[in-house]
């Protein structure tokens, strides 16, 4: 019963002394405002934009390359000169693999540094006046102001919160709002250009390797057929010298030493067809790659530049300081009033 009486008296005291509590709270808030004014730094702005992988259906122009190179992956994997890991990273070209390569650009400060240097921003001109050792440090420092944040997308399914996807956001922090947005847009454009360049280089590398391998293998087979054709001509075997049944019995495959029995006419025609088929295949896929490079006005990454967000980080920091100062002022005011009440009412101890 006494505890209830004391509590009522304390609350009543707080109400009666509310002016003192408000004054102490205002004093704390004023101190916080003075602190922010005296320690005012240049405000920072955060530019951000959500990016997503493109769907495979929107990358249909890669279909001929995918079909051709995927068909020959087994051959490529057998070769010591080409790493299996590189093939899996590139072929088949799809939205997720392209997106992964794009994220790697923002993890690689060297790539970002080259992009920033290339754009000749105002700060880049100032940095170039510094000693070479300091220039690298400054460009790396600016590159680190870019980051990619990953967030799981969740929703309730069957009364359980489950991850249904993921969202990636590119962020950039800079002192000037408009300049930050300009830098962000330029880096976005250049990073996508670099992505295409890297991807085409890797596709070219795989294709060139496969082209070399295909031509080499084809030349070996043609060389063998030419030798068999010469033997057939020496023996004056113009047409097939054996029946189909005998051919199967003799096992007249292309590796057989008796292949000349098919006759030089058939063998020469086979050589002509092999040369033409390989050349046609290689020319077709080479043209497809060249067409991609010429008509590259398509987005490899899904994003909407009109949804670029710019927000001030300084305002949120100031607001946090003011909230803390108000809470602290209330606590100090309440404590002060409570201590005065205890001192004036020693019989309640």
C-alpha positions in Angstrom: 0.0 0.0 0.0 2.8 2.4 0.9 4.6 1.6 -2.5 1.4 2.7 -4.3 1.3 5.9 -2.3 5.0 6.7 -3.0 4.5 6.0 -6.8 1.5 8.3 -6.9 3.5 11.0 -5.1 6.5 10.6 -7.4 4.3 10.9 -10.5 2.6 13.9 -9.0 6.0 15.5 -8.4 7.0 14.8 -12.0 3.9 16.6 -13.1 4.4 19.6 -10.8 8.1 19.9 -11.8 7.4 19.3 -15.5 8.8 22.8 -16.3 12.2 21.9 -14.9 12.2 18.6 -16.8 11.4 20.5 -20.1 14.0 23.1 -19.4 16.7 20.5 -18.8 15.6 18.6 -21.9 15.8 21.8 -24.0 19.3 22.5 -22.6 20.5 19.1 -23.8 18.9 19.7 -27.2 20.5 23.1 -27.5 23.9 21.5 -26.6 23.4 18.9 -29.4 22.5 21.7 -31.9 25.6 23.7 -30.9 27.7 20.5 -31.2 26.4 19.9 -34.7 27.0 23.5 -35.8 30.6 23.5 -34.4 31.4 20.1 -35.8 29.5 20.5 -39.1 31.1 18.4 -41.8 30.3 18.5 -45.5 27.1 16.4 -45.9 27.4 13.0 -47.6 24.9 11.7 -50.1 24.1 8.1 -51.0 23.2 7.2 -54.6 21.7 3.8 -55.0 19.9 1.6 -57.6 18.5 -1.9 -57.6 20.0 -4.3 -60.3 18.8 -7.7 -61.3 19.9 -10.5 -63.7 18.1 -10.5 -67.0 15.9 -13.5 -67.9 17.4 -16.0 -70.3 14.5 -15.4 -72.7 15.6 -11.7 -73.1 19.1 -12.9 -74.1 17.8 -15.0 -77.1 20.4 -13.4 -79.4 23.0 -15.6 -77.7 21.1 -18.7 -78.7 23.2 -19.7 -81.8 26.4 -19.2 -79.9 25.1 -21.2 -76.9 23.9 -24.0 -79.2 27.1 -24.3 -81.1 29.6 -24.0 -78.3 27.5 -26.1 -75.8 27.3 -28.8 -78.4 31.1 -29.0 -78.5 31.8 -28.6 -74.7 32.8 -32.3 -74.4 35.5 -31.8 -77.0 36.7 -28.6 -75.4 36.8 -30.1 -71.9 39.2 -32.8 -73.1 41.8 -30.2 -74.1 44.5 -29.4 -71.7 44.8 -25.8 -73.0 41.4 -24.7 -71.8 40.3 -24.8 -68.2 37.0 -26.5 -67.5 36.2 -23.7 -65.0 36.4 -21.0 -67.6 34.0 -22.9 -69.9 31.4 -23.3 -67.1 31.7 -19.5 -66.3 30.8 -18.5 -69.8 29.0 -21.2 -71.7 26.1 -21.3 -72.0 25.7 -17.5 -71.8 22.7 -16.8 -69.5 21.4 -14.0 -67.2 22.9 -15.4 -64.0 26.4 -15.9 -65.4 26.4 -12.4 -66.9 25.1 -10.9 -63.6 27.8 -12.7 -61.6 30.5 -11.2 -63.9 29.0 -7.8 -63.4 29.2 -8.1 -59.6 32.9 -9.1 -59.9 33.6 -5.7 -61.5 32.5 -3.9 -58.3 34.5 -6.4 -56.2 37.6 -5.6 -58.3 38.9 -2.1 -57.3 41.3 -2.2 -60.3 38.4 -2.3 -62.7 36.6 0.6 -60.9 39.8 2.6 -60.8 40.3 2.3 -64.6 36.6 3.3 -65.1 37.0 6.4 -62.8 40.2 7.4 -64.5 38.7 7.1 -68.0 35.8 9.5 -67.2 38.1 12.4 -66.4 36.0 13.7 -63.4 37.0 16.9 -61.8 38.5 15.1 -58.8 40.4 12.9 -61.2 42.2 16.0 -62.6 43.1 17.0 -59.0 44.4 13.5 -58.2 46.6 13.4 -61.3 48.5 16.4 -59.9 49.6 14.2 -56.9 52.7 12.0 -56.9 52.1 8.7 -58.7 52.2 6.7 -55.4 49.5 8.9 -53.9 47.4 8.8 -57.0 46.8 5.0 -56.7 45.7 5.4 -53.1 43.2 8.1 -53.9 41.7 6.3 -56.9 41.4 3.1 -54.7 39.8 5.2 -51.9 37.1 6.5 -54.4 36.6 3.0 -55.8 35.8 1.8 -52.3 32.9 4.3 -52.1 31.1 2.0 -54.5 29.5 -1.2 -53.0 26.9 -3.8 -53.9 24.6 -4.9 -51.1 22.6 -8.1 -51.2 19.3 -8.6 -49.5 17.1 -11.6 -49.3 13.5 -11.1 -50.4 11.1 -12.8 -48.0 7.4 -13.5 -47.9 5.0 -15.6 -45.9 4.0 -19.0 -47.4 1.9 -21.4 -45.4 2.4 -19.2 -42.3 6.2 -19.5 -42.6 8.6 -16.7 -43.6 10.6 -18.0 -46.6 13.2 -16.6 -48.9 11.7 -16.2 -52.4 14.6 -14.4 -54.0 17.4 -11.9 -53.6 17.9 -8.2 -54.5 21.1 -6.4 -55.2 21.7 -2.7 -54.8 24.6 -0.6 -56.1 25.4 2.3 -53.7 27.8 5.2 -54.0 28.6 7.8 -51.3 29.8 11.3 -52.2 29.8 14.8 -50.8 27.9 16.5 -53.7 24.4 15.3 -54.6 24.4 16.2 -58.3 28.0 15.2 -58.8 27.3 11.9 -57.0 24.5 11.1 -59.4 26.6 12.1 -62.5 29.5 9.9 -61.3 27.1 7.1 -60.6 25.5 7.2 -64.1 28.9 7.4 -65.8 30.3 4.5 -63.8 27.2 2.5 -64.5 27.5 3.1 -68.2 31.2 2.3 -68.3 30.9 -0.8 -66.1 28.3 -2.2 -68.4 30.6 -1.5 -71.4 33.4 -3.2 -69.6 31.2 -6.2 -68.8 30.4 -6.6 -72.6 34.1 -6.2 -73.4 35.1 -8.9 -70.9 32.4 -11.2 -72.0 33.2 -10.9 -75.7 36.9 -11.5 -75.0 36.1 -14.7 -73.2 33.7 -15.9 -75.9 36.4 -15.0 -78.5 39.0 -17.0 -76.5 36.8 -20.1 -76.4 35.8 -19.8 -80.0 39.4 -19.3 -81.2 40.5 -22.2 -79.2 37.7 -24.4 -80.6 38.4 -23.1 -84.1 42.1 -24.1 -83.8 41.1 -27.5 -82.4 38.5 -28.2 -85.1 40.7 -27.2 -88.0 43.6 -29.2 -86.6 41.5 -32.3 -86.1 39.9 -31.8 -89.5 43.3 -31.4 -91.2 44.4 -34.7 -89.7 41.4 -36.6 -91.1 41.8 -34.9 -94.5 45.5 -35.7 -94.6 44.6 -39.4 -94.0 41.9 -39.3 -96.7 44.3 -37.7 -99.2 46.8 -40.5 -98.5 44.1 -43.1 -99.1 43.0 -41.3 -102.3 46.6 -41.4 -103.6 46.8 -45.2 -102.9 43.5 -45.7 -104.7 44.7 -43.7 -107.7 48.0 -45.7 -107.8 45.9 -48.9 -107.9 43.5 -47.3 -110.4 40.5 -47.9 -108.0 38.1 -45.2 -109.2 34.9 -46.5 -107.5 34.1 -48.6 -104.6 35.9 -52.0 -105.0 34.0 -53.9 -102.4 30.3 -54.6 -101.7 28.6 -53.2 -98.6 28.7 -56.6 -96.9 32.4 -57.0 -97.6 33.0 -53.4 -96.5 31.5 -54.1 -93.1 33.4 -57.3 -92.8 36.7 -55.5 -93.6 35.7 -52.7 -91.2 36.4 -49.9 -93.6 36.2 -47.1 -91.2 38.2 -43.9 -91.6 41.0 -45.3 -89.5 41.3 -48.4 -91.6 44.4 -48.9 -93.8 42.1 -50.4 -96.4 40.0 -47.3 -96.8 41.4 -46.7 -100.3 39.1 -49.6 -101.4 36.2 -47.2 -101.4 37.7 -45.6 -104.5 39.4 -42.2 -105.0 36.2 -40.5 -106.4 34.3 -41.2 -103.2 37.2 -40.3 -101.0 37.9 -37.0 -102.9 34.2 -36.0 -102.6 34.4 -36.8 -98.9 37.4 -34.5 -98.5 35.5 -31.7 -100.3 32.4 -32.1 -98.1 34.5 -32.1 -94.9 36.3 -29.0 -95.8 33.1 -27.2 -96.8 31.2 -28.3 -93.7 33.8 -27.2 -91.2 34.3 -23.8 -93.0 30.6 -23.1 -93.1 30.2 -23.9 -89.4 33.1 -21.7 -88.3 32.1 -18.8 -90.6 28.5 -19.0 -89.3 29.4 -18.8 -85.6 32.1 -16.1 -86.3 29.5 -14.0 -88.0 27.1 -14.4 -85.1 29.7 -13.2 -82.7 30.5 -10.2 -84.9 26.8 -9.3 -85.2 26.5 -9.4 -81.4 29.4 -6.9 -81.1 28.0 -4.6 -83.8 24.4 -4.6 -82.5 25.1 -4.4 -78.8 22.5 -1.9 -77.9 20.9 -4.3 -75.4 21.1 -4.4 -71.7 23.0 -7.3 -70.1 21.7 -6.3 -66.7 18.2 -5.4 -65.7 17.9 -2.0 -64.1 15.9 1.3 -64.4 18.0 4.4 -64.3 14.9 6.6 -63.6 14.7 4.8 -60.2 18.1 6.0 -59.0 17.7 7.2 -55.4 19.7 10.0 -53.8 19.5 10.6 -50.1 21.4 12.7 -47.6 23.2 10.8 -44.9 24.0 13.9 -42.8 20.3 14.6 -42.1 19.7 11.1 -40.7 22.8 11.4 -38.5 21.7 14.8 -37.2 18.3 13.5 -36.4 19.8 10.6 -34.5 21.9 13.0 -32.4 18.8 15.1 -31.6 16.7 12.1 -30.6 19.5 10.9 -28.3 19.9 14.4 -26.7 16.1 14.6 -26.0 16.0 11.1 -24.4 19.1 12.0 -22.4 17.6 15.4 -21.3 14.4 13.6 -20.1 16.4 11.1 -18.1 18.5 13.8 -16.5 15.4 15.9 -15.7 13.5 13.0 -14.2 16.5 11.9 -12.2 17.0 15.5 -10.9 13.4 15.9 -9.8 13.4 12.5 -8.2 16.6 13.2 -6.2 15.2 16.5 -5.0 12.0 14.8 -3.9 13.9 12.1 -2.0 16.0 14.7 -0.2 12.9 16.7 0.8 11.1 13.6 2.0 13.7 11.6 4.0 10.9 9.7 5.8 10.0 8.0 2.5 13.4 6.3 2.2 
